[in-house]
Amino acid sequence: MTMKTALETMSMDSIMRRWPETIPLILRHHMLCVGCPLAPFQTVAEACRDHGVDEARFVEDIRSVIGTKDSPG
């Protein structure tokens, strides 16, 4: 079992609110998190699992959008 980073344990809603520039990326991954009632409760790991998205790749893509200076963990 690997240790999750802060980003991976944040809710999808928190990510989209903190970094709205991630929304197009989330949509490109065909994730339905934008406007989803589960987004405030669903972590990145859970959303990736539920949408069949490779979590490591998704986290890497998110980090490239938000940069490292404002990235948690």
C-alpha positions in Angstrom: 0.0 0.0 0.0 1.4 3.4 -1.0 1.1 6.5 1.0 -1.3 9.0 -0.6 -0.3 12.6 -1.1 -2.4 15.5 0.1 -3.6 16.1 -3.4 -4.9 12.5 -3.7 -6.9 12.8 -0.5 -8.5 16.2 -1.3 -12.1 16.2 -2.5 -12.7 16.8 -6.2 -14.8 19.8 -5.2 -12.0 21.3 -3.2 -9.6 20.9 -6.1 -12.0 22.5 -8.6 -12.7 25.4 -6.2 -9.0 26.0 -5.3 -7.8 25.6 -8.9 -10.6 26.3 -11.4 -8.1 25.8 -14.2 -8.2 22.0 -13.4 -11.8 21.8 -14.7 -11.0 21.4 -18.4 -8.5 18.7 -17.4 -11.1 16.9 -15.4 -13.5 17.0 -18.3 -10.8 15.8 -20.8 -10.4 12.7 -18.6 -14.2 12.2 -19.1 -14.8 12.6 -15.4 -18.3 13.8 -14.4 -17.2 15.6 -11.2 -18.2 19.1 -12.4 -21.5 19.7 -10.8 -21.7 16.2 -9.3 -23.3 16.1 -5.8 -20.6 13.6 -4.8 -17.7 15.9 -5.6 -17.5 17.5 -2.1 -17.1 14.0 -0.6 -15.2 12.1 -3.3 -11.4 12.0 -3.2 -9.2 12.0 -6.3 -8.4 8.4 -5.7 -12.1 7.5 -5.4 -13.1 9.6 -8.5 -10.3 8.0 -10.5 -11.4 4.5 -9.5 -15.1 5.2 -10.2 -14.3 6.7 -13.6 -11.7 4.1 -14.6 -9.0 6.8 -14.9 -5.3 6.0 -14.1 -4.8 7.7 -10.8 -1.0 8.3 -11.1 -1.4 9.8 -14.6 -4.4 12.0 -13.4 -2.4 13.3 -10.4 0.6 14.0 -12.6 -1.7 15.9 -15.0 -3.3 17.9 -12.2 0.1 18.8 -10.8 1.2 20.0 -14.2 -1.8 22.3 -14.3 -1.6 23.7 -10.8 2.2 23.9 -10.7 4.3 22.9 -7.7 4.4 26.1 -5.7 0.7 25.9 -4.8 0.5 22.2 -4.7 -0.4 20.4 -1.5 1.8 17.6 -0.2 
